[in-house]
Amino acid sequence: MAEFSASLAQLAEPGLGGLLIQVLSAPVALAVDALPFLLSALFLVRILHSEQPPSRLAWADPAGDRRRAARDLR
């Protein structure tokens, strides 16, 4: 089914693009084409700024981590 959808999109895309250019004009068609890329970039920027780096305390005591793990296994 996925291949059928991809094939159909490849067949219909040039015709729909030409229709969009005829109906709206080339600059508007380019703007419509660029809109999903802009939205994607905005979402990616939002993700990158919302993540915090891991704290340094998480890696401060590896020997202590081994001791806690050994204690938990008992």
TIVEX-752799 format. One record per atom (N, C-alpha, C): z, x, y. Coordinates in pm, whole numbers, plus 50000, padded with zeros to 5 digits. Atoms other than C-alpha are relative to their C-alpha. Layout:
BEGIN
ZXY
...
//
This chain:
BEGIN
500005008249881
500005000050000
500005008750126
499934991349883
500795028650239
498635006050029
501344994349979
497365043950184
499064989650057
500835010649946
495735010450250
500264998250149
499655001549859
497615007250578
499475011650083
500504988349928
496695042650680
498484999450014
501475001149995
493025036850594
499574989250099
500325010849907
492955004050783
500215004350144
499734995149865
494525020651088
498915009750044
501054990449965
491945048651077
498684992950030
501235007549975
489125023151065
500074991950129
499885009049887
490454999951334
500295007250131
499554993049880
491785025951578
498895002650102
501034997449899
488505036751744
499484987250067
500475012749942
487355000751790
501004994150097
498975005349910
490644989751938
500145008550125
499944991349883
490685020052165
498864997250096
501155003449916
487195011952292
500184986650070
499745013149942
488174975652347
501035001050113
498964998249898
491274986352539
499425006450126
500654993649885
489165008852762
499114990250074
500885009849937
486644980952825
500784989550078
499255010949939
489264954952907
500885004950115
499004995849902
491814975353103
499565011350092
500504988049934
489975006753220
500625012349932
499574987850069
490355042453096
501385004850044
498674995249961
493385052553310
501144991449944
498955008850054
495375022153198
500115001849849
499974997750144
494385028052836
500735013149968
499284987450020
495625064052864
501504998250023
498585002549974
498895051853012
500634992449884
499505007550115
499305026952726
500165009449880
499944990450109
498585055252480
501165009750018
498934990349973
501135078352647
501394993849992
498685006749998
503945052552653
500845002949876
499154996950117
505125057652290
500505014550000
499564986249994
505255095352344
501145001650101
498944999449900
507345090752657
501304994149945
498815006150058
509745067352477
500625009149895
499504990750101
510045091852189
500735011750064
499364988849931
510835120452427
501344995850060
498735004749943
513505099652600
501074998549893
499045001550108
515165091252270
500465013649948
499634986650048
515075127852159
500945006950098
499114993949900
516655139552485
501384993749991
498725006950010
519365113652444
500795004949878
499334995050120
520155125852092
500535014050024
499594986249981
520295162352194
501215001250092
498894999149906
522725155952480
501274993549949
498805007050045
525095133952284
500755007649890
499334992750107
525905159052007
500875011150058
499074989649958
528885181952051
499975011349899
499964988850096
528985216851899
501314999549921
498765000050077
531535221851622
501065008450069
498924992549935
534905233651740
500215013449930
499764986750057
535855270051686
501154999649901
498865000950091
539025258951509
499584996549859
500465003850133
536995245251221
499735012149913
500344987950076
536065280751117
501035011250023
499064989549959
539155299151239
500745006449883
499134994750106
541045303650910
499384997549862
500605002350132
538835306950599
500995002349886
499014997550105
541735321250396
500924987949986
499185012150003
543815291050490
499284988649931
500795010350067
541005268550373
500055001849849
499924997450144
541045285450033
501384996449945
498645003350044
544815281650009
500174984849990
499885014650003
544615244650097
499224994249883
500805004850111
541845239549842
500705002649867
499274996850124
543855257249570
501224991149983
498835008850005
546935236649658
499594986049961
500465013450034
544925204549636
499594998749854
500435000350140
543655213949289
501194999549904
498825000150088
547185217449149
500514986349974
//
